[in-house]
Structure formats: C-alpha cells, structure tokens
Amino acid sequence: MSITRHDQSAILSQAVEHGDTVYLAGIVAKDMNKDIKGQTKEILDDIDRLLAKCGSSKSKLVQCHIWVTDIRNRAPMNEVWAEWVDKKNLPARACVEAKLADPKALVEIMVIAGR
C-alpha cells in the first residue's frame, strides 16, 4: 500500500494517507492570541481543509485526541466542537489536560479518519 504525505515541515507531515485511512498530526491554531473558542474553531477549520485534501471529511472521523492546557477550558472547547462535529458520525474521543509545546496554545487536536 502506498503512503502519501501532505504539508510536510522539517519534522512532520500534517496529514498522512495510508490505504483508506487518514492520519492528521496534532493541529494547533496559528493565531495564539485567540481565546479557547477561537483557537478551537481555527483548528477545526484546518482539520476540514486537511481531510478534504485527503479525500475525507469530518463525517469519516474514527478517533480524536484533544489536549487542553487547562481542563476548565474543556466546556467552552466542547461548545465549538459540538457545533462542528457530525452528530450522526461521532468519533471515539479523549480529552485531557496537558502542557503544550507553545505556552500560548490552549488546545491541540489530532484525528484519524477513514476515506
């Protein structure tokens, strides 16, 4: 099976296709001055873009990992998530508190989807 990599940097690919599975790297917002809702919205928009690039969409999500820097931000992050996610095709999901690489990042999201 072939492997296709998208949006590569010096250390990672933002998206990797292998067979009928799409793996996204942990995505953070580019504008770190936004609040948790703004960062979450920006991340989900980027996830939509990357999934589309790979021939997939949020309706094909199978797994999602979410890291928030303060667990008290889980509820407002979930408000944005609930508006975005395909309610008929909910993925398996985990959300945990963690320290992120950039101290201005409030949330990071990584997903796996089918095609």
N, CA, C and O atoms as CSV, one atom per row, in Angstrom:
chain,resi,resn,atom,element,x,y,z
A,1,MET,N,N,0.824,-1.176,0.000
A,1,MET,CA,C,0.000,0.000,0.000
A,1,MET,C,C,0.872,1.244,0.000
A,1,MET,O,O,1.897,1.296,0.680
A,2,SER,N,N,0.466,2.229,-0.754
A,2,SER,CA,C,1.260,3.457,-0.814
A,2,SER,C,C,0.941,4.370,0.371
A,2,SER,O,O,-0.117,4.278,0.993
A,3,ILE,N,N,1.883,5.239,0.650
A,3,ILE,CA,C,1.732,6.244,1.695
A,3,ILE,C,C,1.928,7.603,1.042
A,3,ILE,O,O,2.917,7.827,0.343
A,4,THR,N,N,0.975,8.517,1.272
A,4,THR,CA,C,1.059,9.871,0.740
A,4,THR,C,C,1.098,10.840,1.913
A,4,THR,O,O,0.292,10.752,2.839
A,5,ARG,N,N,2.057,11.772,1.856
A,5,ARG,CA,C,2.239,12.739,2.942
A,5,ARG,C,C,1.935,14.144,2.425
A,5,ARG,O,O,2.303,14.495,1.304
A,6,HIS,N,N,1.257,14.946,3.256
A,6,HIS,CA,C,0.861,16.298,2.869
A,6,HIS,C,C,1.387,17.323,3.872
A,6,HIS,O,O,1.548,17.041,5.059
A,7,ASP,N,N,1.648,18.520,3.352
A,7,ASP,CA,C,2.029,19.668,4.179
A,7,ASP,C,C,3.175,19.310,5.130
A,7,ASP,O,O,3.050,19.420,6.350
A,8,GLN,N,N,4.284,18.883,4.544
A,8,GLN,CA,C,5.436,18.475,5.340
A,8,GLN,C,C,6.236,19.680,5.818
A,8,GLN,O,O,6.337,20.697,5.132
A,9,SER,N,N,6.798,19.539,7.006
A,9,SER,CA,C,7.755,20.510,7.540
A,9,SER,C,C,9.061,19.764,7.766
A,9,SER,O,O,9.226,18.640,7.292
A,10,ALA,N,N,9.967,20.367,8.471
A,10,ALA,CA,C,11.247,19.721,8.749
A,10,ALA,C,C,11.096,18.523,9.686
A,10,ALA,O,O,11.959,17.645,9.712
A,11,ILE,N,N,9.996,18.479,10.464
A,11,ILE,CA,C,9.873,17.418,11.467
A,11,ILE,C,C,8.632,16.548,11.349
A,11,ILE,O,O,8.551,15.518,12.019
A,12,LEU,N,N,7.643,16.932,10.505
A,12,LEU,CA,C,6.420,16.129,10.444
A,12,LEU,C,C,5.622,16.433,9.193
A,12,LEU,O,O,5.876,17.408,8.487
A,13,SER,N,N,4.651,15.571,8.940
A,13,SER,CA,C,3.644,15.799,7.904
A,13,SER,C,C,2.347,16.136,8.618
A,13,SER,O,O,2.010,15.491,9.611
A,14,GLN,N,N,1.612,17.130,8.136
A,14,GLN,CA,C,0.346,17.492,8.758
A,14,GLN,C,C,-0.717,16.422,8.520
A,14,GLN,O,O,-1.620,16.243,9.337
A,15,ALA,N,N,-0.604,15.708,7.389
A,15,ALA,CA,C,-1.558,14.645,7.069
A,15,ALA,C,C,-0.818,13.514,6.359
A,15,ALA,O,O,0.085,13.751,5.557
A,16,VAL,N,N,-1.218,12.285,6.669
A,16,VAL,CA,C,-0.637,11.113,6.029
A,16,VAL,C,C,-1.781,10.185,5.629
A,16,VAL,O,O,-2.645,9.856,6.442
A,17,GLU,N,N,-1.771,9.771,4.364
A,17,GLU,CA,C,-2.750,8.813,3.862
A,17,GLU,C,C,-2.077,7.454,3.727
A,17,GLU,O,O,-0.988,7.340,3.164
A,18,HIS,N,N,-2.735,6.435,4.245
A,18,HIS,CA,C,-2.247,5.063,4.099
A,18,HIS,C,C,-3.466,4.191,3.849
A,18,HIS,O,O,-4.285,3.996,4.747
A,19,GLY,N,N,-3.591,3.670,2.647
A,19,GLY,CA,C,-4.787,2.916,2.298
A,19,GLY,C,C,-5.999,3.822,2.380
A,19,GLY,O,O,-6.006,4.913,1.810
A,20,ASP,N,N,-7.014,3.376,3.083
A,20,ASP,CA,C,-8.226,4.169,3.247
A,20,ASP,C,C,-8.278,4.878,4.595
A,20,ASP,O,O,-9.357,5.220,5.081
A,21,THR,N,N,-7.116,5.099,5.195
A,21,THR,CA,C,-7.048,5.783,6.487
A,21,THR,C,C,-6.245,7.068,6.353
A,21,THR,O,O,-5.214,7.109,5.682
A,22,VAL,N,N,-6.738,8.117,7.005
A,22,VAL,CA,C,-6.076,9.421,7.012
A,22,VAL,C,C,-5.692,9.736,8.453
A,22,VAL,O,O,-6.531,9.693,9.353
A,23,TYR,N,N,-4.426,10.050,8.661
A,23,TYR,CA,C,-3.908,10.396,9.979
A,23,TYR,C,C,-3.489,11.862,9.955
A,23,TYR,O,O,-2.688,12.257,9.109
A,24,LEU,N,N,-4.013,12.667,10.863
A,24,LEU,CA,C,-3.579,14.053,10.966
A,24,LEU,C,C,-2.665,14.215,12.165
A,24,LEU,O,O,-2.842,13.557,13.191
A,25,ALA,N,N,-1.688,15.094,12.027
A,25,ALA,CA,C,-0.822,15.444,13.151
A,25,ALA,C,C,-1.641,16.232,14.162
A,25,ALA,O,O,-2.772,16.625,13.875
A,26,GLY,N,N,-1.089,16.460,15.323
A,26,GLY,CA,C,-1.735,17.352,16.283
A,26,GLY,C,C,-1.762,18.750,15.689
A,26,GLY,O,O,-0.725,19.290,15.304
A,27,ILE,N,N,-2.949,19.332,15.617
A,27,ILE,CA,C,-3.121,20.634,14.996
A,27,ILE,C,C,-3.330,21.683,16.093
A,27,ILE,O,O,-4.145,21.496,16.996
A,28,VAL,N,N,-2.592,22.775,16.003
A,28,VAL,CA,C,-2.777,23.918,16.895
A,28,VAL,C,C,-3.131,25.133,16.045
A,28,VAL,O,O,-2.896,25.143,14.836
A,29,ALA,N,N,-3.691,26.143,16.675
A,29,ALA,CA,C,-4.052,27.372,15.975
A,29,ALA,C,C,-2.801,28.135,15.562
A,29,ALA,O,O,-1.770,28.060,16.231
A,30,LYS,N,N,-2.894,28.859,14.471
A,30,LYS,CA,C,-1.799,29.734,14.053
A,30,LYS,C,C,-1.844,31.049,14.823
A,30,LYS,O,O,-0.803,31.625,15.138
A,31,ASP,N,N,-3.070,31.529,15.130
A,31,ASP,CA,C,-3.247,32.767,15.887
A,31,ASP,C,C,-3.412,32.421,17.360
A,31,ASP,O,O,-4.511,32.109,17.818
A,32,MET,N,N,-2.314,32.481,18.089
A,32,MET,CA,C,-2.314,32.112,19.506
A,32,MET,C,C,-2.910,33.198,20.404
A,32,MET,O,O,-3.017,33.007,21.615
A,33,ASN,N,N,-3.297,34.330,19.821
A,33,ASN,CA,C,-3.899,35.393,20.622
A,33,ASN,C,C,-5.402,35.190,20.808
A,33,ASN,O,O,-6.037,35.921,21.568
A,34,LYS,N,N,-5.967,34.209,20.126
A,34,LYS,CA,C,-7.399,33.918,20.266
A,34,LYS,C,C,-7.661,33.185,21.578
A,34,LYS,O,O,-6.762,32.569,22.152
A,35,ASP,N,N,-8.919,33.263,22.046
A,35,ASP,CA,C,-9.313,32.510,23.230
A,35,ASP,C,C,-9.530,31.038,22.845
A,35,ASP,O,O,-9.325,30.659,21.691
A,36,ILE,N,N,-9.939,30.228,23.800
A,36,ILE,CA,C,-10.088,28.788,23.562
A,36,ILE,C,C,-11.068,28.506,22.437
A,36,ILE,O,O,-10.825,27.620,21.617
A,37,LYS,N,N,-12.178,29.247,22.383
A,37,LYS,CA,C,-13.152,29.024,21.317
A,37,LYS,C,C,-12.573,29.403,19.958
A,37,LYS,O,O,-12.761,28.682,18.978
A,38,GLY,N,N,-11.876,30.523,19.899
A,38,GLY,CA,C,-11.269,30.955,18.642
A,38,GLY,C,C,-10.205,29.987,18.152
A,38,GLY,O,O,-10.144,29.673,16.964
A,39,GLN,N,N,-9.359,29.511,19.076
A,39,GLN,CA,C,-8.334,28.539,18.691
A,39,GLN,C,C,-8.976,27.237,18.236
A,39,GLN,O,O,-8.542,26.648,17.246
A,40,THR,N,N,-10.001,26.783,18.942
A,40,THR,CA,C,-10.671,25.535,18.564
A,40,THR,C,C,-11.276,25.655,17.174
A,40,THR,O,O,-11.116,24.754,16.351
A,41,LYS,N,N,-11.966,26.753,16.904
A,41,LYS,CA,C,-12.586,26.972,15.587
A,41,LYS,C,C,-11.525,26.957,14.490
A,41,LYS,O,O,-11.713,26.323,13.451
A,42,GLU,N,N,-10.422,27.646,14.716
A,42,GLU,CA,C,-9.345,27.677,13.718
A,42,GLU,C,C,-8.789,26.277,13.468
A,42,GLU,O,O,-8.538,25.904,12.323
A,43,ILE,N,N,-8.600,25.513,14.525
A,43,ILE,CA,C,-8.089,24.144,14.399
A,43,ILE,C,C,-9.065,23.277,13.607
A,43,ILE,O,O,-8.654,22.539,12.712
A,44,LEU,N,N,-10.346,23.364,13.929
A,44,LEU,CA,C,-11.339,22.547,13.234
A,44,LEU,C,C,-11.442,22.932,11.758
A,44,LEU,O,O,-11.658,22.066,10.910
A,45,ASP,N,N,-11.291,24.208,11.446
A,45,ASP,CA,C,-11.252,24.640,10.037
A,45,ASP,C,C,-10.055,24.019,9.324
A,45,ASP,O,O,-10.166,23.592,8.175
A,46,ASP,N,N,-8.908,23.967,10.006
A,46,ASP,CA,C,-7.711,23.366,9.411
A,46,ASP,C,C,-7.892,21.856,9.242
A,46,ASP,O,O,-7.439,21.282,8.251
A,47,ILE,N,N,-8.548,21.219,10.199
A,47,ILE,CA,C,-8.839,19.787,10.083
A,47,ILE,C,C,-9.729,19.542,8.868
A,47,ILE,O,O,-9.481,18.610,8.102
A,48,ASP,N,N,-10.765,20.366,8.682
A,48,ASP,CA,C,-11.618,20.248,7.491
A,48,ASP,C,C,-10.782,20.349,6.220
A,48,ASP,O,O,-10.955,19.559,5.292
A,49,ARG,N,N,-9.876,21.325,6.181
A,49,ARG,CA,C,-9.031,21.543,4.997
A,49,ARG,C,C,-8.149,20.326,4.714
A,49,ARG,O,O,-8.064,19.862,3.577
A,50,LEU,N,N,-7.500,19.819,5.751
A,50,LEU,CA,C,-6.595,18.681,5.567
A,50,LEU,C,C,-7.354,17.413,5.190
A,50,LEU,O,O,-6.909,16.662,4.322
A,51,LEU,N,N,-8.486,17.170,5.830
A,51,LEU,CA,C,-9.274,15.984,5.482
A,51,LEU,C,C,-9.735,16.055,4.030
A,51,LEU,O,O,-9.674,15.057,3.312
A,52,ALA,N,N,-10.195,17.221,3.592
A,52,ALA,CA,C,-10.635,17.387,2.198
A,52,ALA,C,C,-9.486,17.137,1.242
A,52,ALA,O,O,-9.675,16.525,0.191
A,53,LYS,N,N,-8.306,17.600,1.591
A,53,LYS,CA,C,-7.116,17.388,0.759
A,53,LYS,C,C,-6.838,15.893,0.572
A,53,LYS,O,O,-6.278,15.474,-0.441
A,54,CYS,N,N,-7.239,15.105,1.566
A,54,CYS,CA,C,-7.010,13.661,1.540
A,54,CYS,C,C,-8.244,12.880,1.066
A,54,CYS,O,O,-8.253,11.650,1.115
A,55,GLY,N,N,-9.271,13.582,0.614
A,55,GLY,CA,C,-10.470,12.901,0.138
A,55,GLY,C,C,-11.365,12.388,1.246
A,55,GLY,O,O,-12.084,11.405,1.065
A,56,SER,N,N,-11.324,13.053,2.400
A,56,SER,CA,C,-12.135,12.637,3.543
A,56,SER,C,C,-12.907,13.838,4.079
A,56,SER,O,O,-12.886,14.922,3.496
A,57,SER,N,N,-13.590,13.621,5.203
A,57,SER,CA,C,-14.341,14.703,5.847
A,57,SER,C,C,-14.605,14.326,7.296
A,57,SER,O,O,-14.324,13.205,7.721
A,58,LYS,N,N,-15.151,15.282,8.054
A,58,LYS,CA,C,-15.438,15.025,9.471
A,58,LYS,C,C,-16.452,13.907,9.675
A,58,LYS,O,O,-16.501,13.315,10.754
A,59,SER,N,N,-17.259,13.606,8.667
A,59,SER,CA,C,-18.218,12.505,8.792
A,59,SER,C,C,-17.516,11.150,8.807
A,59,SER,O,O,-18.137,10.134,9.122
A,60,LYS,N,N,-16.244,11.128,8.474
A,60,LYS,CA,C,-15.470,9.873,8.432
A,60,LYS,C,C,-14.510,9.737,9.616
A,60,LYS,O,O,-13.707,8.804,9.649
A,61,LEU,N,N,-14.581,10.658,10.594
A,61,LEU,CA,C,-13.701,10.565,11.758
A,61,LEU,C,C,-13.942,9.261,12.505
A,61,LEU,O,O,-15.086,8.849,12.700
A,62,VAL,N,N,-12.864,8.618,12.918
A,62,VAL,CA,C,-12.986,7.412,13.738
A,62,VAL,C,C,-12.405,7.619,15.134
A,62,VAL,O,O,-12.846,6.981,16.090
A,63,GLN,N,N,-11.414,8.509,15.256
A,63,GLN,CA,C,-10.791,8.733,16.554
A,63,GLN,C,C,-10.284,10.156,16.644
A,63,GLN,O,O,-9.834,10.736,15.656
A,64,CYS,N,N,-10.364,10.714,17.851
A,64,CYS,CA,C,-9.916,12.080,18.078
A,64,CYS,C,C,-9.256,12.175,19.448
A,64,CYS,O,O,-9.774,11.667,20.442
A,65,HIS,N,N,-8.103,12.836,19.478
A,65,HIS,CA,C,-7.418,13.132,20.739
A,65,HIS,C,C,-7.370,14.646,20.884
A,65,HIS,O,O,-6.958,15.348,19.960
A,66,ILE,N,N,-7.783,15.145,22.024
A,66,ILE,CA,C,-7.774,16.584,22.287
A,66,ILE,C,C,-6.986,16.835,23.567
A,66,ILE,O,O,-7.188,16.177,24.588
A,67,TRP,N,N,-6.084,17.805,23.480
A,67,TRP,CA,C,-5.320,18.228,24.646
A,67,TRP,C,C,-5.667,19.682,24.926
A,67,TRP,O,O,-5.587,20.519,24.027
A,68,VAL,N,N,-6.051,19.996,26.160
A,68,VAL,CA,C,-6.283,21.373,26.587
A,68,VAL,C,C,-5.285,21.691,27.697
A,68,VAL,O,O,-4.952,20.826,28.508
A,69,THR,N,N,-4.814,22.928,27.729
A,69,THR,CA,C,-3.812,23.296,28.735
A,69,THR,C,C,-4.431,23.519,30.110
A,69,THR,O,O,-3.730,23.506,31.122
A,70,ASP,N,N,-5.748,23.725,30.144
A,70,ASP,CA,C,-6.463,23.901,31.403
A,70,ASP,C,C,-7.800,23.179,31.249
A,70,ASP,O,O,-8.601,23.540,30.388
A,71,ILE,N,N,-8.042,22.180,32.061
A,71,ILE,CA,C,-9.248,21.365,31.916
A,71,ILE,C,C,-10.514,22.202,32.062
A,71,ILE,O,O,-11.583,21.777,31.623
A,72,ARG,N,N,-10.416,23.374,32.667
A,72,ARG,CA,C,-11.574,24.267,32.762
A,72,ARG,C,C,-11.968,24.810,31.382
A,72,ARG,O,O,-13.075,25.319,31.207
A,73,ASN,N,N,-11.065,24.701,30.411
A,73,ASN,CA,C,-11.373,25.119,29.037
A,73,ASN,C,C,-12.091,24.025,28.246
A,73,ASN,O,O,-12.461,24.237,27.091
A,74,ARG,N,N,-12.286,22.872,28.853
A,74,ARG,CA,C,-12.952,21.767,28.149
A,74,ARG,C,C,-14.377,22.141,27.740
A,74,ARG,O,O,-14.786,21.862,26.613
A,75,ALA,N,N,-15.127,22.760,28.626
A,75,ALA,CA,C,-16.525,23.100,28.325
A,75,ALA,C,C,-16.646,24.094,27.161
A,75,ALA,O,O,-17.415,23.833,26.237
A,76,PRO,N,N,-15.920,25.224,27.166
A,76,PRO,CA,C,-16.038,26.124,26.012
A,76,PRO,C,C,-15.488,25.506,24.722
A,76,PRO,O,O,-16.004,25.785,23.639
A,77,MET,N,N,-14.457,24.677,24.824
A,77,MET,CA,C,-13.946,23.976,23.640
A,77,MET,C,C,-15.034,23.052,23.103
A,77,MET,O,O,-15.247,22.974,21.893
A,78,ASN,N,N,-15.730,22.343,24.019
A,78,ASN,CA,C,-16.794,21.424,23.614
A,78,ASN,C,C,-17.961,22.139,22.935
A,78,ASN,O,O,-18.628,21.552,22.084
A,79,GLU,N,N,-18.216,23.391,23.296
A,79,GLU,CA,C,-19.274,24.159,22.630
A,79,GLU,C,C,-18.971,24.289,21.137
A,79,GLU,O,O,-19.847,24.082,20.297
A,80,VAL,N,N,-17.729,24.633,20.817
A,80,VAL,CA,C,-17.314,24.777,19.418
A,80,VAL,C,C,-17.298,23.409,18.743
A,80,VAL,O,O,-17.757,23.268,17.609
A,81,TRP,N,N,-16.774,22.412,19.431
A,81,TRP,CA,C,-16.730,21.043,18.910
A,81,TRP,C,C,-18.132,20.552,18.560
A,81,TRP,O,O,-18.346,20.003,17.479
A,82,ALA,N,N,-19.082,20.747,19.466
A,82,ALA,CA,C,-20.453,20.251,19.275
A,82,ALA,C,C,-21.127,20.897,18.064
A,82,ALA,O,O,-21.934,20.254,17.393
A,83,GLU,N,N,-20.810,22.145,17.780
A,83,GLU,CA,C,-21.361,22.814,16.597
A,83,GLU,C,C,-20.746,22.262,15.314
A,83,GLU,O,O,-21.394,22.251,14.267
A,84,TRP,N,N,-19.492,21.803,15.393
A,84,TRP,CA,C,-18.737,21.370,14.211
A,84,TRP,C,C,-18.924,19.891,13.886
A,84,TRP,O,O,-19.120,19.537,12.723
A,85,VAL,N,N,-18.866,19.038,14.877
A,85,VAL,CA,C,-18.808,17.591,14.645
A,85,VAL,C,C,-20.086,17.083,13.971
A,85,VAL,O,O,-21.168,17.630,14.183
A,86,ASP,N,N,-19.947,16.033,13.158
A,86,ASP,CA,C,-21.089,15.386,12.521
A,86,ASP,C,C,-21.782,14.523,13.576
A,86,ASP,O,O,-21.272,13.470,13.957
A,87,LYS,N,N,-22.933,14.970,14.039
A,87,LYS,CA,C,-23.615,14.301,15.149
A,87,LYS,C,C,-24.090,12.891,14.820
A,87,LYS,O,O,-24.364,12.106,15.728
A,88,LYS,N,N,-24.192,12.560,13.534
A,88,LYS,CA,C,-24.599,11.208,13.132
A,88,LYS,C,C,-23.406,10.265,13.049
A,88,LYS,O,O,-23.572,9.050,12.942
A,89,ASN,N,N,-22.204,10.828,13.097
A,89,ASN,CA,C,-20.987,10.027,12.935
A,89,ASN,C,C,-19.933,10.470,13.952
A,89,ASN,O,O,-18.862,10.944,13.574
A,90,LEU,N,N,-20.235,10.317,15.220
A,90,LEU,CA,C,-19.322,10.761,16.275
A,90,LEU,C,C,-18.122,9.813,16.384
A,90,LEU,O,O,-18.290,8.593,16.367
A,91,PRO,N,N,-16.916,10.371,16.495
A,91,PRO,CA,C,-15.726,9.523,16.646
A,91,PRO,C,C,-15.523,9.103,18.096
A,91,PRO,O,O,-16.115,9.683,19.007
A,92,ALA,N,N,-14.696,8.104,18.302
A,92,ALA,CA,C,-14.186,7.820,19.640
A,92,ALA,C,C,-13.300,9.015,19.990
A,92,ALA,O,O,-12.598,9.536,19.123
A,93,ARG,N,N,-13.324,9.457,21.260
A,93,ARG,CA,C,-12.629,10.699,21.582
A,93,ARG,C,C,-12.094,10.676,22.997
A,93,ARG,O,O,-12.696,10.087,23.895
A,94,ALA,N,N,-10.949,11.327,23.189
A,94,ALA,CA,C,-10.394,11.565,24.520
A,94,ALA,C,C,-10.031,13.040,24.612
A,94,ALA,O,O,-9.617,13.649,23.626
A,95,CYS,N,N,-10.189,13.609,25.798
A,95,CYS,CA,C,-9.801,14.988,26.044
A,95,CYS,C,C,-9.095,15.033,27.389
A,95,CYS,O,O,-9.675,14.672,28.413
A,96,VAL,N,N,-7.837,15.476,27.387
A,96,VAL,CA,C,-7.056,15.509,28.616
A,96,VAL,C,C,-6.344,16.853,28.764
A,96,VAL,O,O,-6.119,17.570,27.789
A,97,GLU,N,N,-6.003,17.166,29.984
A,97,GLU,CA,C,-5.216,18.367,30.265
A,97,GLU,C,C,-3.745,18.028,30.067
A,97,GLU,O,O,-3.265,16.991,30.526
A,98,ALA,N,N,-3.034,18.921,29.375
A,98,ALA,CA,C,-1.607,18.689,29.123
A,98,ALA,C,C,-0.908,20.019,28.863
A,98,ALA,O,O,-1.526,20.986,28.417
A,99,LYS,N,N,0.361,20.050,29.143
A,99,LYS,CA,C,1.191,21.204,28.803
A,99,LYS,C,C,1.570,21.045,27.331
A,99,LYS,O,O,2.061,19.991,26.925
A,100,LEU,N,N,1.342,22.099,26.525
A,100,LEU,CA,C,1.654,22.035,25.095
A,100,LEU,C,C,2.990,22.712,24.808
A,100,LEU,O,O,3.496,23.471,25.635
A,101,ALA,N,N,3.559,22.436,23.641
A,101,ALA,CA,C,4.885,22.935,23.286
A,101,ALA,C,C,4.945,24.464,23.286
A,101,ALA,O,O,5.923,25.045,23.756
A,102,ASP,N,N,3.902,25.119,22.760
A,102,ASP,CA,C,3.860,26.585,22.754
A,102,ASP,C,C,2.986,27.022,23.925
A,102,ASP,O,O,1.819,26.636,23.989
A,103,PRO,N,N,3.514,27.808,24.845
A,103,PRO,CA,C,2.734,28.203,26.015
A,103,PRO,C,C,1.488,29.031,25.691
A,103,PRO,O,O,0.605,29.154,26.540
A,104,LYS,N,N,1.393,29.600,24.486
A,104,LYS,CA,C,0.206,30.361,24.090
A,104,LYS,C,C,-0.897,29.462,23.529
A,104,LYS,O,O,-2.054,29.872,23.436
A,105,ALA,N,N,-0.532,28.242,23.159
A,105,ALA,CA,C,-1.527,27.296,22.630
A,105,ALA,C,C,-2.414,26.832,23.781
A,105,ALA,O,O,-1.924,26.434,24.838
A,106,LEU,N,N,-3.718,26.891,23.560
A,106,LEU,CA,C,-4.673,26.464,24.584
A,106,LEU,C,C,-5.248,25.088,24.308
A,106,LEU,O,O,-5.766,24.433,25.212
A,107,VAL,N,N,-5.157,24.643,23.048
A,107,VAL,CA,C,-5.751,23.372,22.652
A,107,VAL,C,C,-4.999,22.815,21.451
A,107,VAL,O,O,-4.507,23.564,20.608
A,108,GLU,N,N,-4.918,21.497,21.388
A,108,GLU,CA,C,-4.331,20.781,20.238
A,108,GLU,C,C,-5.248,19.595,19.963
A,108,GLU,O,O,-5.698,18.910,20.882
A,109,ILE,N,N,-5.515,19.367,18.672
A,109,ILE,CA,C,-6.427,18.289,18.291
A,109,ILE,C,C,-5.783,17.430,17.208
A,109,ILE,O,O,-5.214,17.951,16.249
A,110,MET,N,N,-5.878,16.109,17.365
A,110,MET,CA,C,-5.347,15.151,16.402
A,110,MET,C,C,-6.455,14.160,16.066
A,110,MET,O,O,-7.133,13.659,16.963
A,111,VAL,N,N,-6.642,13.877,14.794
A,111,VAL,CA,C,-7.714,12.953,14.387
A,111,VAL,C,C,-7.201,11.883,13.434
A,111,VAL,O,O,-6.174,12.037,12.773
A,112,ILE,N,N,-7.960,10.794,13.392
A,112,ILE,CA,C,-7.789,9.724,12.419
A,112,ILE,C,C,-9.143,9.556,11.741
A,112,ILE,O,O,-10.178,9.531,12.407
A,113,ALA,N,N,-9.131,9.443,10.423
A,113,ALA,CA,C,-10.377,9.318,9.682
A,113,ALA,C,C,-10.246,8.259,8.585
A,113,ALA,O,O,-9.147,7.937,8.135
A,114,GLY,N,N,-11.378,7.738,8.177
A,114,GLY,CA,C,-11.429,6.879,7.004
A,114,GLY,C,C,-11.597,7.749,5.763
A,114,GLY,O,O,-11.790,8.962,5.847
A,115,ARG,N,N,-11.519,7.099,4.628
A,115,ARG,CA,C,-11.716,7.853,3.393
A,115,ARG,C,C,-12.963,7.429,2.689
A,115,ARG,O,O,-13.284,7.962,1.627
